Amino acid sequence: MQNLWAPWRMDYILGQRRQRCIFCPEGNGEGDEERLILYRGPLSMVMMNRFPYNNGHLLVAPWKHKPTLDGLSDEELLDLTKTLRWSVVMLRKLMSPDGFNVGLNLGTVAGAGVEAHAHFHVVPRWNGDTNFMTVFADVRVVPEHLQQTYRRLLPHFAQGETA
């Protein structure tokens, strides 16, 4: 038998989360690396999900703290969707997934982990990346360590590299 290690998931499993908005610009004194921020644009940002469904699971959010998209100006909404599109293009280029799940969860019942700040999830998917572990053991198999993925993606996102 082999062990499957995913130690970063324990905080999520035990519910030990800090009461703060992970998307707000100031970050309560935490740096971009600690927050897993890959890109800071003028009106929106891209960060890795600390509790990913898959390698490269990104969160794309506006800087403005609004619970829904209708709280954003047209300029903010355009910047957000362009950043979302660019994130998918970058992941396609850097990780070669077979497809993506892209979604916006609004409200607690929709699964919004950060209810008061609208954000998109971008989850790269590969053929064969599903398995029984989530169903039987409430465990996700993520084959690359979070920090390793961050270090691999950061140079491309931080420079605002285009595809």
C-alpha positions as CSV (number, residue, x, y, z in Angstrom):
1,M,0.0,0.0,0.0
2,Q,1.2,3.5,-0.8
3,N,0.5,6.7,1.2
4,L,-1.2,9.7,-0.3
5,W,0.0,12.9,1.3
6,A,-2.0,16.2,1.0
7,P,-1.1,18.0,4.2
8,W,-2.3,21.5,3.0
9,R,-5.9,20.1,3.0
10,M,-6.0,19.6,6.8
11,D,-6.8,23.3,7.5
12,Y,-9.7,23.0,5.1
13,I,-10.9,19.7,6.5
14,L,-10.8,20.9,10.1
15,G,-12.3,24.2,9.3
16,Q,-9.3,26.2,10.6
17,R,-9.7,29.2,8.4
18,R,-8.9,32.8,9.2
19,Q,-11.8,35.3,9.0
20,R,-10.7,37.6,6.3
21,C,-11.3,38.1,2.6
22,I,-8.6,36.4,0.6
23,F,-9.3,38.6,-2.4
24,C,-8.9,42.1,-0.9
25,P,-5.8,43.9,-2.1
26,E,-4.1,44.5,1.3
27,G,-4.2,40.9,2.3
28,N,-4.0,41.5,6.1
29,G,-0.2,41.8,5.9
30,E,0.4,38.6,4.0
31,G,2.6,38.7,0.9
32,D,1.6,37.6,-2.6
33,E,3.6,34.3,-2.3
34,E,1.8,33.4,1.0
35,R,-1.5,34.2,-0.6
36,L,-0.6,32.4,-3.8
37,I,-1.3,35.5,-6.0
38,L,0.0,35.0,-9.5
39,Y,-1.2,38.2,-11.1
40,R,-2.2,41.7,-9.9
41,G,-4.0,43.7,-12.6
42,P,-5.4,47.2,-12.3
43,L,-8.9,46.0,-11.5
44,S,-8.7,42.2,-11.0
45,M,-6.3,39.5,-9.8
46,V,-5.5,35.8,-10.2
47,M,-4.5,33.5,-7.4
48,M,-4.2,29.8,-6.9
49,N,-6.8,28.0,-4.9
50,R,-5.3,26.9,-1.6
51,F,-7.6,23.9,-1.5
52,P,-7.6,22.9,-5.2
53,Y,-9.8,20.4,-7.0
54,N,-7.0,19.9,-9.4
55,N,-3.5,21.1,-10.3
56,G,-3.6,24.7,-11.5
57,H,-7.0,25.5,-9.9
58,L,-7.2,29.3,-10.1
59,L,-9.4,31.9,-8.6
60,V,-10.0,35.1,-10.7
61,A,-11.6,38.0,-8.8
62,P,-12.1,41.8,-9.0
63,W,-10.3,43.9,-6.5
64,K,-13.6,45.6,-5.6
65,H,-15.3,43.8,-2.7
66,K,-18.8,43.0,-4.2
67,P,-20.8,39.8,-3.7
68,T,-22.3,39.8,-7.2
69,L,-21.3,40.9,-10.7
70,D,-24.0,43.6,-10.8
71,G,-22.0,45.5,-8.2
72,L,-19.1,46.0,-10.7
73,S,-18.8,48.8,-13.2
74,D,-18.6,47.9,-16.9
75,E,-14.9,48.6,-16.9
76,E,-14.4,46.3,-13.9
77,L,-16.5,43.6,-15.5
78,L,-14.7,43.8,-18.8
79,D,-11.3,43.6,-17.0
80,L,-12.5,40.7,-15.0
81,T,-13.6,38.7,-18.0
82,K,-10.5,39.5,-19.9
83,T,-8.4,38.3,-17.0
84,L,-10.5,35.2,-16.8
85,R,-10.0,34.5,-20.5
86,W,-6.3,35.2,-20.2
87,S,-6.0,32.8,-17.3
88,V,-7.6,30.0,-19.3
89,V,-5.2,30.7,-22.2
90,M,-2.2,30.7,-19.9
91,L,-3.2,27.4,-18.3
92,R,-3.8,25.8,-21.7
93,K,-0.3,26.9,-22.8
94,L,1.6,26.0,-19.5
95,M,-0.2,22.9,-18.4
96,S,-1.8,21.4,-21.5
97,P,-5.2,20.3,-20.0
98,D,-7.8,18.6,-22.1
99,G,-10.5,21.0,-20.9
100,F,-11.7,23.3,-18.2
101,N,-14.4,23.8,-15.6
102,V,-15.0,27.5,-15.3
103,G,-17.6,28.7,-12.9
104,L,-18.9,31.6,-10.8
105,N,-20.5,30.6,-7.5
106,L,-22.8,33.3,-6.1
107,G,-24.1,32.8,-2.5
108,T,-23.6,30.2,0.1
109,V,-26.1,27.6,-1.3
110,A,-24.2,27.8,-4.7
111,G,-21.0,26.7,-2.9
112,A,-19.3,30.1,-2.6
113,G,-16.5,29.7,-0.1
114,V,-16.0,33.5,0.0
115,E,-19.6,34.6,-0.2
116,A,-19.2,38.4,0.0
117,H,-16.6,38.7,-2.8
118,A,-17.5,37.5,-6.3
119,H,-14.9,35.3,-8.0
120,F,-14.5,32.7,-10.7
121,H,-13.0,29.3,-10.4
122,V,-10.8,28.0,-13.3
123,V,-10.1,24.3,-13.0
124,P,-8.0,22.6,-15.6
125,R,-9.1,19.0,-16.4
126,W,-7.3,16.1,-18.0
127,N,-8.8,12.9,-19.5
128,G,-8.7,10.3,-16.7
129,D,-8.3,12.8,-13.8
130,T,-11.3,11.4,-12.0
131,N,-11.2,8.6,-9.4
132,F,-13.0,7.1,-6.4
133,M,-11.0,8.9,-3.7
134,T,-13.3,11.9,-3.3
135,V,-16.4,9.7,-3.1
136,F,-15.1,7.2,-0.6
137,A,-12.5,9.0,1.4
138,D,-13.3,12.8,1.0
139,V,-9.8,13.2,-0.4
140,R,-8.7,14.7,-3.7
141,V,-5.6,13.4,-5.5
142,V,-3.5,16.4,-6.6
143,P,-0.3,15.0,-8.2
144,E,1.8,18.2,-7.9
145,H,2.5,20.1,-4.7
146,L,0.8,23.5,-4.4
147,Q,4.1,25.4,-4.0
148,Q,5.6,23.6,-7.0
149,T,2.7,24.6,-9.2
150,Y,2.9,28.2,-7.9
151,R,6.6,28.4,-8.7
152,R,6.0,27.0,-12.2
153,L,3.2,29.4,-13.1
154,L,4.3,32.6,-11.3
155,P,7.0,33.8,-13.8
156,H,4.4,33.7,-16.7
157,F,1.5,35.3,-14.8
158,A,3.5,37.9,-12.9
159,Q,4.9,39.3,-16.1
160,G,1.5,39.5,-17.7
161,E,2.8,37.3,-20.4
162,T,0.5,36.8,-23.3
163,A,-0.2,33.5,-24.9
